[in-house]
């Protein structure tokens, strides 16, 4: 603590009061040289005690132990002076200053009480103490001083506690605001990172969606066109094959335009899911000359456009794979509406394959991968069962929450 912090009532006032009281003592006891000498020696001892323990030792003023010794010694010397001469009670303000400022709680209360007793003794010095009334009067004076000054000390302590609590609350609020600002700044950075990641994930998802759309429209259509043109080269009924190829090209063009505009599959624009699947099955059977049996079970339910598109694309992909690889003579397509889900099953009696060996790099692999991505994106499941020489069964199941159609 710097020297400028210490008030004059601690550094100057005690010396002034002591000098004034010494002068008063000289005037009063000038005809009592022996008693005057003792009083002046006591005043000098008090001055030296203040000088050596407080004034010349500023570094020790904040040490509780050193200041407790200083105040105790001051009160003892003050008590001797008050007992000898009551006018030294006017030095008790210096004792109050020291105890209030230098001693921590509850030592402050003890110091104030001791100084208040000396003040009461000095004030009641002239009250005769030869009878009960005198003793009670002196006790009352001392009690008033002790109670009043201890109450003042308690109120001051309470004010300090409340002030410290307010300061602690302000500091805590300041720290909370600082942490909140830091958290907001960190959240802003995290939010920006999440937005960036979301944008990147959106780009990836859109690329995958477009890849699936291209595979389900252009790739399948072009495959059908190539198949019909090859058949036209090798067969006698080339006009029918060319006409079919032209029709497939027009449908592929329509689907490509639809994919660009992100609309529902064209067959679903004007038909229900079962009707759209029936139309796909009918046209596929006519093009490839393979018998297809379509079965719909359960009560048709209203589904989201995305769910209907997913099942329709699964039908197209499964039939496209049958045409390219299965060499099947019969195909069965079943659309089943159940209580909480809808299932699409496509079965054929073709060549079959080993599902464990299928990857996106192999023939037909990307179509199956795209089909699985579509179904799982709708919280559904895709199961593929096949074995070389025993046909293939593909089952796509989606959760169903819509109401009856």
ABEGO torsion letter per residue (X at the ends): XBAAABBAAAAAAAAAAAAAAAAAAAAAAAABAAAAAAAAAAAAAAAAAAAAAAAABAAAAABAAAAAAAAAAAAAAAAAAAAABAAAAAAAAAAAAAAAAABBOAAAAAAAAAAAAAAAAAAAAABBAABAAAAAAAAAAAAAAAAAAAAAAAAAAAAAAAAAAAAAAAAAAAAAAAAAAAAAAAAAAAAAAAAAAAAAAAAAAAAAAAAAAAAAAAAAAAAAAAAAAAAAAABABAAAAAAAAAAAAAAAAAAAAAAAAGBBBAAAAABBAAAAAAAAAAAAAAAAGBBBBBBBBEBBBBBBAAAAAAAAAAAAAAAAAAAAAAGBABBBBBBBBBAABBBBBBBBABAEBBAAABBAABBGAAAAAAAAAAAAAAGBBBBBBBBBGAEBBBBBBBBBABBBX
